[in-house]
Structure formats: C-alpha cells, structure tokens
Amino acid sequence: MINAQLKKGLCLTLMLVLLLTVPSQAQIRIDTSYTAESLVKQILIGNGVLVGPVTYQGPKHALAHFSDPGFNVHLEEGIVLTTGNAFFVKGPNRVPDRGWASGTKGDPDLDVISAGQTHDAAILEFDFVTTSEYLSFNFTFGSEEYLEYVDSKYNDVFGFFVDGPGLDHVNLAVLPRTGEPITVNNINHKKNRKFYHDNGFQNTSHPFIWDNRKKKPVRNKRYGKTAKESPYDVQFDGFTQVLEARCMVVPNEVYHIKLAIADVADYILDSGVFLEAGSFRSFGEQVVVLDDHFAPVQNHQAPTLPDIKVRALEPKPHQTVLTALPKGPTRLAPVSRRGFNIHFDFNSFDIAPIYNHQLRALSGLFQQYPQAMVKIIGHTDNVGSRAYNQRLSARRSKAVANYLMDQGVESFRIETLFYGETQPIYANSTAYGRTLNRRVEFVVEYQPEFNANFKKPNLVDN
C-alpha cells in the first residue's frame, strides 16, 4: 500500500515538474551580458567570413543574445537589436502597447528610409572580408506598432547598410523582388501579407482602453467579442517571416556593414530585428584564401615588387592574334608574333602549378633567342568594381613577370599590361565564361631584322 502511494506521489510530482518545465523551455531567453564584439564574432558570424573591429551605439539593454527553443520568431538563436528594452521581447503577449523609451537620438540613414524623424536608434557596425563572392544572413523584424499604427507616421524602421568595392551604402534590408525597405508600413496585415505573421493582442473585457498615442481612454471596438489568444509566445503584435539579406562582394576585400533600427516619430512602442546565429556567411563558386586584414600592424617594411615596366591600356578591340592555351604540347610556329593564355582562380593572382612546365619552357626561349620580347597582359572577369579589377589584372601580370624573372629572363625584355574587366573573350553571364576571362595572355615578339643570323624559334614542351 505504501509502495503504491509512493509510486502515485512520484508520478504526480513528475507530471508537475513536466508541466512547469516544458512551457519555460519554449520561451524566448534574453541575455544582455554579452559585449557587442562577442555577439558578432561568437554568435552571428558563420562560415567564410573574417571580422574586424566592432562598434555599437545605443543603450546596453537594446542589444542582446536571444535563444528561442520554441521557434516563436522562427529562429532558434542569434542577436536581437531593439528600439527599447530587449527583455520586452519575451512573451506571452498580454498587452498591446509595451515599450521602453530610452530617450536617445535617431539615425540619419533611417530618417531617409522612413520619411520621418527617428529616435532610440541602436546601431551595430563592423568590418569584414569574405572567402567567396556572395554574402548572406537571415533575419526577422517584429514590432508593437502592429496592428494599431499601420499606415501611420509611426513607421518603425531598420536597415543593413554595406560599403565596399562595388557597394556604396547599399541597404540589404529590403523585400525580395521589389526592393522596398522593410518597415511597419511596408509589411503588415494589409500589405505584403505573405511575409507577415499576426500576433496581435485583443482586449475584449473592457469597454474602454487606453490609447498610448492620444494619452486618453478610447472606446474598445473589440469589447464583448470572443477573445483570441496570441499564437506566438513573443511580445510583438506582429513580425515578418524569416527573410534573407544577400549581396555580391569581392572576396578578400574589406567591407563595412551598419545594422541599425529606430523608432519613428516617437520614443514608445518597441520594435526589434532578430539576426540568426551563424547565418552571416559567404558562399559561391570559388573559395579564396583570406589575408589577415585585421592583424595588428607590424613594424616591418612590406616586400616590394621588382621594377617592371607597367602600362595600363584603354579599352580597344581584342587582339585576334592571341589564342587560347593549347591542351596538348605547345609549339610556337616560325612567325613573328604568337600568344597563349593561362587562367587564375577567382580573385587570385597565384599561378597554378599546372602552368609551371609551360612557363619554364617559355623562359627557356629567351635564353636561346636574345631578340625575343614578351608582353604579359592581365585580365579579370566582371565580378567586383572596375577599379578593383584593374588592380587585380595588374597583379596577375606582375606575378607572371616575377615568375619569368625568377627563371632568368631579364626585366627589360618583359612588358606588363593590364585591361581589368574591359576585354572579356567569353560571356561573363556564365561561370564557365568568367573562368576563361580570368587570364593572363602572352604575346611573344621576335625581331630577326636586328640579327641576320637570327633563326625563328620553336618552343616545344618535352
């Protein structure tokens, strides 16, 4: 009898523990003890990204780490950036107008997007470089401005502004296809509904409710109607589905991003943007090795390139004398000019080992024929800015010139030229075409008229 009662008591105790534990595990947890740098480097950053200095402007309680095992905002973990107090994100939603007025200033970039004056801005910024050509990260935006203040001046707003090669303060916080900035007035229960989740609180038990804007009681239009529970255990009255921010970047180049959110027209009723943990990543067709851009500055002089003749060329019709790199043994026929190509990985000027034999054979030509001269012409695909690609094509030319000089070719017999992205030989719209456009071309010139005994050479791989 005692054993039966004991078992019954243990079962009741276990059931009670489960009832008390399960709901708490589904709630959003907020932690404001992290520094801005640790939030970015330990939580936000994913594969293929190196981060530099991190700065934050705003109240400490507006930036936090969140974990959401119940997927109430459809993200399990990450960073939350708010216009008020991050702890006010936690559900359940039992009031329609919760907020924290920090009384801090707004942000000029967000003023432009919202067409209003912003307040209580929270701004997270950092430098970064990527290993591949695409950058992306996932986010959700929620607000207490829903549903009552849709289509009003209280158009709370956020933005992700990126600067770097090819990107001039571009805002990534936009709707797919249309490119509209994401604000309360652009995604809601009326407009772009497919991107919106309703989580509104309905007070049906009182004939009058307090209007936080008008600062007075107003008639409750829902009084006496059947109450509807908020479907998600989060305070915001509405939030977007998980969206992706994405852009094309130049790998191994430094970019800067500004993540900012603010109230519009007042300081009350919070909004927040959730950034998914580990989703700030790079991906693409090519992977490059990153330089340590953010290492402490060392007190030594960087190595300099040899003094070679370099001349930038204006765009002009492609020289038809140049031909693609042969797949089989290479032979230069007895003509005065002939060319071939070698190709490079994306955003790289490293010479692939497969070309070593061919370049050594080319350098042997100059030892045998003093009258031979070579033009080394660098090119890129069209990914990245025109100015960056101009520099990259010059680096490719110089890398090949350095290789030949290491093999004993005199520098005065080498001329390096570069076109950047202006001389494609295949369409840059395909991955295959871009691969073939990332090249260095050679034009070997012979001047037998300077020597009556000059014999036109044959360059043979053997």
N, C-alpha and C positions, 0 to 999 in steps of 0.2 A: 504494500500500500504506500509506504514511504517512497519506495523507488518510483512508483507510478506518479505520485505527486511531484517528486523531484524532476522527473522527465518532463511533466507538463509545465512545471515552472521554468525549466530550461528552454523549452520550445517557445513559451510566451516571451521570455527575455530575448531570445534570438530574433523573434519576429519584431519586437520593439526596436532592437538595435538596427535591423534592416530598414524598418520604416523611417527611422531617424537619420540613417546614413545615406540611403540612396538619393533623396532629394538634394542633400548638401553636395553630393558628388556631381550633380548635374548643374549646379550653379556656377556662374562666372566668378572667378577669383581674380582679385586685383592686387598688385604689389608695386608700390611706388618707391621702393628702396633702391632700385637699380639706377645706376648713372646712365646718362644719355649714350655714352660710348659703349657701355656693356650691353645696352639694349640693342644697339645697331650691330656690333661685332659678334655678340654671343647669341642673339635671338633672331634678328632679321635676316642676316646675310646667309646665302646659300652657296651653291657650287659656282666656281668660275668667277668670283668677284673678290678683289682686294680693296680694302677700305682704308682711307687716310684719316685726317683729323675730323672729329665730330663735334658739332656745337649745338646748343639748344637755347632758345629764347622762350620764356614763358614760366608760369608757376610750376613748381615741382609737382603739385598734385594733379596737373593736367596731362602728365606723361607717365605711362605705367606699362608693366608687363601684365598680360592677361592670359589666363588659361580657361578654356570653356569645354570641359569634357562632355557636356550635353549638346554641343554644337548649336547653341541658341542663336549665334550670329553666323553659323555655318563655317566657322573657323575654329580650330581646336586650341591654337596658341599663337601668341605674337605680341605686337606692340599696339597700344591704344593711345591716340593723341586726341585730346578733347578741348572744348572751349570753356570747360568749367572744372569739375572735380571728377577724376577718373573713377572714384568709388561710387559715384552716382550712376554708373553704367549698370551696376548689379540689379537684377530683378528681385522679386516679381514687380510688374508694372501696376501699381495701385494708385498712382496719381497722374494726372495728365500734363503736369507742368513743372516737373522737377528741374532745378538748375542751380548753378553756383556762379555768382558774379564776382570775378577776380578783380575787375576794375583796371585791367591792363590795356595797352594800346593794341591797335589792329595791325594790318599789313597792306602796303600799297598794291602789291600784286593781286591780292584777294579783293581789294576795293574795285579794281577794274573788272574782274570776273562777275562780281555780284551786282555791279552798278549801284553800290551803296557804301556807306561808311562802316568799316569793320571794327570790332573790339575783341578783347580777350583772346588774342592770337596765341597759338602755340606753334613754334617753328623749329623743326629738326633738320639740320643740314650736315652733309659730309661729302668728301671727295671719294672717288672710286675709279678703278680700272677693271676691265673685263677680259676674259680669255677668248671670248667668241663675239660674233657680230650682232647678237640680239641680247637685249636686257629686258627682263620682265619681273613683275611681282604682283601678288594678289591682295585685294583689299575689299572692305565693306564700309559703307557710310551709313550712320544712323543719326536720328535727331528727335528731340522732344518738340520741335516745331511742327512735326506731323501731328495730327491732321488739320488742326485748327488754323494754322497760319500758312498753309499752302497758297500760292499766288498772292502773297503779301510782300511787304518790304522786308520782312524778317526772313531773308533768303540765305540762311547759313550756308557757308561755302568752304571748300578746301581745294588745294592744288598741289601737284607734284611737278616742280619746275626743274628742267635739266638743261645744263650748259656744257658745251664742249665741242670738239670738232664735228661740224655738220649740224649742231643743235644750238639754237640761240634762244634760251629761256623758254623752251617748249613745255607746255603743260600736258602731262600724261594722264591727268585725272579727267578723262573725257569719255563720253558714251561711244560704244562701238558704232562704226559706220558714219554716224552723223557728226562726231567730233564735238558735240555740245559739252560745255563744262558741267560737272556733276554738282548740283546744288539741290536744295529743298524744292525749288520751283521747277526743276527740270526732270526729277524722278520722284513720283508720288503716286497716290491712288487715282489721279486723273490723267497724268501724262507719263508716257513710258512705263506703263503699269507692269510690263513683263519683267522689268528689272527691280520691282518693289515688293517688299513684304510688309503687310499691315500688322501692327502690334498694338493698336490703339486701346487706351483705357476708356471705358464707358461708365460714367457715374449716372445711375438710374434711380438712386434712392432719395435724392434731394431735389425739390422743385427749383431751387436757385443754386447756382455755382459761382465761384469767384473767378472773374476774368483777370488774369495776371497782367494783361496789357492795359486794359481800361481802368484797372485798380478799383473795381466795384463789382457787386453781385449782378449777375445777369440770369435771365430765365434759362433753365435747363431744358433743351429741346428733347433730351432722351428720357426725361422723367417719366417713370411708370412703365417704361418699356422693359422687355426681357434683357437682363444683363448678359453680356458676353465676355468671357474670360480672355485676357490677352494670351495668344497662343505661344509666345516665346518668353522664356524666363530672362528678360532683359528690360531695363527701364525705358529705353527709347520707344516712342509710339510708332515708329516705322524705321525700316532700314533697307538698304539695297541688297540684291543678291551679290554673291562673290563676283567681283569684276577683276579684269587683268589690265595692268598698265604695261605697255610694251613700246619699245622703240629700237631702232637700229643704231649701233655705235661702232666706233673704230676700236678694235681690241688693242690693249696695251697703251691706250691714250687716256689721260686723266680727264674725268668728267666731274661735275658738281651737281648735286641734287638738293633741292629745298622742298621739304614736306611741311605744309602749313595748313592750319584750319582756324576759323574765326567765326564769332557771332556777327550778324549783320543787323545794324540799326538799333541794337540794344545790347545789354550785357547778360540777359537772363535766358533761361531755357537752353540746356546744353545740347551740343552736337558732338559726335565723335567719329573718327575714322580708325578702323582696325586693320593692321597690316599683318599678313600671315607670316609666321615664323618660318625661316629658311627659304622663303619664296623669292627673295631678292637675288636673282641668279642670272647667269648668262648662258646662252646656248647658240648653236649654229652649225654650219658645215665644217668650219675649221676651228682648231684649238691652237692658240699660240702660247708661248712661254712668256710670263709676265716679268718685266723688270721690277726691281724693288723701288718703286717710285716714292714710297713714304718712309724709307730708311733714314736714319739720322745722317746729316751731311758730314762727310769725312774730309779731313784736312789733307787732301792729296789732289794732284792735278790729273784730270781725266786724260787718257791717251788721245792723241790727235791723229787724224788720217794723214797719209802722205800727201805731199803737194802734187796733185794731179790736175791737168787741165780739164776744167768743167765748164760746159756751156749749156744753158737752158735754151730750148728751141720753142719757137712759136708753133702752134698747130698748123700743119700743112698736109697735103695728101700723103698717104703712107707710101714708103719706098718699096716699089714692087720687086726690087732686086733681092729683098730679104726673103728667105724661105724657112719653113718650119724645120725643127730639129729632126734629122733623119732617125728612123728607128734602128736601122742596121749600121754597118760600118760607114764612117763618114769619109768622103773624098772630095777635095776641092779640085774641080776641073781646071785646066790651064786657061783661066780667064783672069781679067784684071780685078774684078770685084765679085765677091760671093759672101753670103751670110747664112746664119742659122740662129736658133733661139735656145735658151734654157729657161725653165719655169721655176716659180717660187711658191711656197705655201702662203696662205692668207696672212697679210700684214707682216711678212717676214722678208728679210734680206739675207738670210742664211743660205748658203749654196748647198743643195742636197748632194750627198756623196755619190749619187748615180752619175753626176756630171764630172767627177774628178778626172776620169780617164780622158774624156774629151777635151777638157781644159788643159791637161798636161800635154796632149798631142798638139793643141793649138800653140802652147808656149814653145814647143819644140820647133815649130815652123819659124819662129822669129830668130832662133839661134842659127838656123840653116840659111835663112834669107834675110840679110840686113836691110833690104829695101822694103820689107813688109811693114805695113802700119795697120792699126785696128781702131775702129770706132765701136765703143760699147754703149748701147742705147737702152736705157731703163724705162719700163712701163708698169702700170698698175691696172687693176680693174676700177670700177666706179664707186665702190663702197667707201664711204667716208668723204671728207671735204676735199675740194680740189687742191687747196693749199697743202693739206697733209699728204695727199697722193703725189704731189710734186716733190716733196721732200723724200718720200719713200722710194720713188723711182730713182732719185739721185743716190740714195743709199745702196740700192741694188747695183747701180753702175759702179760705184766706188768699191763695193765688196768684190765684184768680179775683177776690177782693175788691181786691187790689192792681191788677189789670188795669183794673177799673172805675174805681178812684180815679185811675189814670193818665189815664183818659178824661174826668175831670172830675166824677165822681159823688162827692158828699160822704160822708164816712165814717159820719156819724150816720144815713144812710139805708140802711146796709148792716148786716146781722146775719149772722155766720158761725156755722154749726152743724156738728157732725160726729158720725157714728154709728160710724165704723170699719167692721168687717165684719158688724155686727149687723142690717143692713137690706138683705139681698140681694133683688133683684127677679127674678133668674133663678137656676137651679141652679148652684152653684159646682163641681159634679162634671164640667162640660164646659169646654173652653177658650173656647167662644163665650159661655157664661153668665158666666164670670169676666170676660171682656172688657166685657160690658154692666154688670157690677156695679162696675167701676172708674169711678166717675162723680161729677160734681157736679150737684146738682139746684137749680133756681131756683124760688122762689115769689115772684111779684111781687104786692104787695098795694096796693090803691088805697083811699083814704079820702075819697070825694067829699063825705061829710057835713060835712067841715070847710070846704067851699067850695061855696056854692050854684051857682056858675058853672062848677064842675069838669065837664069833658067826659071820658067814658071813652075811653081812648086805643086806637088801633090801631097795633100795631108791625108794620111791613111791611119786608121785605128788598127793596131795589131797587138 
